[in-house]
Amino acid sequence: MSDRTLAKDSTAPSPPESSAHIDAGDEGYSKDLKARHVNMIAIGGAIGTGLFLGAGGRLAGAGPSLAIAYAVCGVFAFFVVRALGELVLYRPSSGAFVSYAREFMGEKGAYTAGWLYFLNWSTTTVADITAVATYAHFWAMFSDIPQWVLALVALCVVLTANLISVKYFGEMEFWFSIVKVGALVAFMLVGIFLVATRHPVDGHVPGFSTIGGNGGLFPAGALAMLLVIQGVVFAYASVELCGVAAGETANPEKIMPKAINSIMWRVGIFYVGSVVLLALLLPYTAYSADQSPFVTVFDKLGVPGTAAIMNLVVLTAALSSLNSGLYSTGRILRSMAVAGSAPRFTARMNKGRVPYGGVLLTACFGLGGVVLNKIMPGDAFEIVLNLAALGILGTWAMVMLCSLFFWHRARQGKVTRPAYRLPWAPYTQIGTLAFLLAVLVLMWFDGGVGRWTIGLIPVIAAALVLGWYCVRGRVASIAASRD
């Protein structure tokens, strides 16, 4: 790093330490992801199962105020991905926040960040295959097939495709995202037309009268809106995916800022806009957790074939999320494995430069989801949704802590912040951490599964502590050999 560069940064009053922290887990990857792949991965990360399936039950529970919950969570999701984007521009890494936690918080921080992320995606994998099975039951030809069988088929198909190469992953995500965005745009155009022309939908005239005549913005009270926030957080669980993909991108300095900045308006249009339209088209009581709200609207319209087409789209979204989860956990686990904090086999790569060991480990947890779908198919989605929420909250918290430590080191002159920065630091990081803590409190007050999920935090913490004592010797040995 040149003195001239340092002179341009007012936060670097003295010569920095070497900013080129080397992560051995970044070695061996191809750089086959292009700009169009990363841009669509960013879109795909902001449009997933949480919107296409989860919005139905939450709209039925909280009413039109769900749009407010999506907007609030969307702002903090943007802060998280913007903080990650700054770190990516500082040093691209396939290990993403695990690699940054290692640099700024030590091996304990990397270990914690990595396994919390694995908790997120291993449980999300269960949610995704559950969603696929639920969507497939829409068609009569699949109605007699047990839900667990459909979940198993979905897992096997996506696992096979994910193991080929990152290029194939990028192409799959590109086209998955094209389908998702195209479908949402089509829905919004139809919805706007119906509202503008006041064309009846299932006997209801679309417009603000649909909201006003059915309890208003908060038909179940403001508390109901607050209590669905932990589920809404799940909808944004993949926004960090573009940060992981940066390690396999040829020009992250040019690609990443554009992809990350576009997330905010996508959130506003696709999430908030879609929920507002759903609330304007039908009373909130018309939606349910058993069916995608978008399918509900087209079903009520009675247009032949449209509900089936939309159901195919939301099934694609679930497969996309499943594909992304297998991809990202494979990279994160490899970053941990080369440092000693994950099983050795998760560091292995195949000829396509895919870390297949980590991908297979996540898939094994997916098999547990198949069993869950067999035992309790009606509750599988909600149970894993709350577990995934804990992983998401932990992952986001680790990202913001890494960002906070990075900001602090920059103030000390030890590192140089890139021009692309998280605005309003450190208040943004502190505010986001406070929001994440508030979500945990809301989960407790939600009762039922939410309170049971909070009760698992001490169990998860104990498992992390026990796991660290099991791997710390290997971690220290690997670190010493590199020194």
Secondary structure as the mmCIF struct_conf table of DSSP 4:
data_model
#
loop_
_struct_conf.conf_type_id
_struct_conf.id
_struct_conf.beg_label_comp_id
_struct_conf.beg_label_asym_id
_struct_conf.beg_label_seq_id
_struct_conf.end_label_comp_id
_struct_conf.end_label_asym_id
_struct_conf.end_label_seq_id
HELX_RH_AL_P HELX_RH_AL_P1 ASP A 3 ALA A 7
TURN_TY1_P TURN_TY1_P1 LYS A 8 LYS A 8
TURN_TY1_P TURN_TY1_P2 SER A 10 THR A 11
BEND BEND1 SER A 14 SER A 14
HELX_LH_PP_P HELX_LH_PP_P1 PRO A 15 SER A 18
HELX_RH_3T_P HELX_RH_3T_P1 ALA A 24 ASP A 26
TURN_TY1_P TURN_TY1_P3 GLU A 27 GLY A 28
STRN STRN1 LEU A 33 LEU A 33
HELX_RH_AL_P HELX_RH_AL_P2 ALA A 35 ALA A 46
BEND BEND2 ILE A 47 GLY A 48
HELX_RH_AL_P HELX_RH_AL_P3 THR A 49 PHE A 52
TURN_TY1_P TURN_TY1_P4 LEU A 53 LEU A 53
HELX_RH_AL_P HELX_RH_AL_P4 GLY A 54 ALA A 62
HELX_RH_3T_P HELX_RH_3T_P2 GLY A 63 SER A 65
HELX_RH_AL_P HELX_RH_AL_P5 LEU A 66 TYR A 90
BEND BEND3 ARG A 91 ARG A 91
TURN_TY1_P TURN_TY1_P5 SER A 94 GLY A 95
HELX_RH_AL_P HELX_RH_AL_P6 ALA A 96 ALA A 136
TURN_TY1_P TURN_TY1_P6 HIS A 137 PHE A 138
BEND BEND4 TRP A 139 TRP A 139
HELX_RH_3T_P HELX_RH_3T_P3 ALA A 140 PHE A 142
TURN_TY1_P TURN_TY1_P7 SER A 143 ASP A 144
BEND BEND5 ILE A 145 ILE A 145
HELX_RH_AL_P HELX_RH_AL_P7 GLN A 147 ASN A 162
TURN_TY1_P TURN_TY1_P8 LEU A 163 ILE A 164
HELX_RH_AL_P HELX_RH_AL_P8 VAL A 166 THR A 197
TURN_TY1_P TURN_TY1_P9 ARG A 198 ARG A 198
STRN STRN2 VAL A 201 VAL A 201
TURN_TY1_P TURN_TY1_P10 ASP A 202 GLY A 203
STRN STRN3 HIS A 204 HIS A 204
HELX_LH_PP_P HELX_LH_PP_P2 VAL A 205 PRO A 206
BEND BEND6 GLY A 207 GLY A 207
HELX_RH_AL_P HELX_RH_AL_P9 PHE A 208 GLY A 212
TURN_TY1_P TURN_TY1_P11 GLY A 213 GLY A 215
BEND BEND7 LEU A 217 LEU A 217
TURN_TY1_P TURN_TY1_P12 PRO A 219 ALA A 220
HELX_RH_AL_P HELX_RH_AL_P10 ALA A 222 LEU A 227
TURN_TY1_P TURN_TY1_P13 VAL A 228 VAL A 228
HELX_RH_AL_P HELX_RH_AL_P11 ILE A 229 ALA A 235
TURN_TY1_P TURN_TY1_P14 TYR A 236 GLU A 240
HELX_RH_AL_P HELX_RH_AL_P12 LEU A 241 ALA A 245
HELX_RH_3T_P HELX_RH_3T_P4 ALA A 246 GLU A 248
STRN STRN4 THR A 249 THR A 249
BEND BEND8 ALA A 250 ALA A 250
HELX_RH_AL_P HELX_RH_AL_P13 PRO A 252 ARG A 266
HELX_RH_PI_P HELX_RH_PI_P1 VAL A 267 VAL A 272
HELX_RH_AL_P HELX_RH_AL_P14 GLY A 273 LEU A 281
BEND BEND9 LEU A 282 LEU A 282
HELX_RH_3T_P HELX_RH_3T_P5 TYR A 284 ALA A 286
TURN_TY1_P TURN_TY1_P15 ALA A 289 ASP A 290
BEND BEND10 GLN A 291 GLN A 291
HELX_RH_AL_P HELX_RH_AL_P15 PRO A 293 LEU A 301
TURN_TY1_P TURN_TY1_P16 GLY A 302 GLY A 302
TURN_TY1_P TURN_TY1_P17 PRO A 304 GLY A 305
HELX_RH_AL_P HELX_RH_AL_P16 THR A 306 ALA A 337
TURN_TY1_P TURN_TY1_P18 VAL A 338 GLY A 340
BEND BEND11 SER A 341 ALA A 342
HELX_RH_3T_P HELX_RH_3T_P6 ARG A 344 ALA A 347
TURN_TY1_P TURN_TY1_P19 LYS A 351 GLY A 352
BEND BEND12 ARG A 353 ARG A 353
HELX_RH_AL_P HELX_RH_AL_P17 TYR A 356 ILE A 375
TURN_TY1_P TURN_TY1_P20 PRO A 377 ASP A 379
HELX_RH_AL_P HELX_RH_AL_P18 ALA A 380 GLN A 412
TURN_TY1_P TURN_TY1_P21 GLY A 413 GLY A 413
BEND BEND13 LYS A 414 VAL A 415
BEND BEND14 ALA A 419 TYR A 420
TURN_TY1_P TURN_TY1_P22 PRO A 423 PRO A 426
HELX_RH_AL_P HELX_RH_AL_P19 TYR A 427 PHE A 445
TURN_TY1_P TURN_TY1_P23 ASP A 446 ASP A 446
HELX_RH_AL_P HELX_RH_AL_P20 GLY A 448 GLY A 455
TURN_TY1_P TURN_TY1_P24 LEU A 456 LEU A 456
HELX_RH_AL_P HELX_RH_AL_P21 ILE A 457 ARG A 482
#
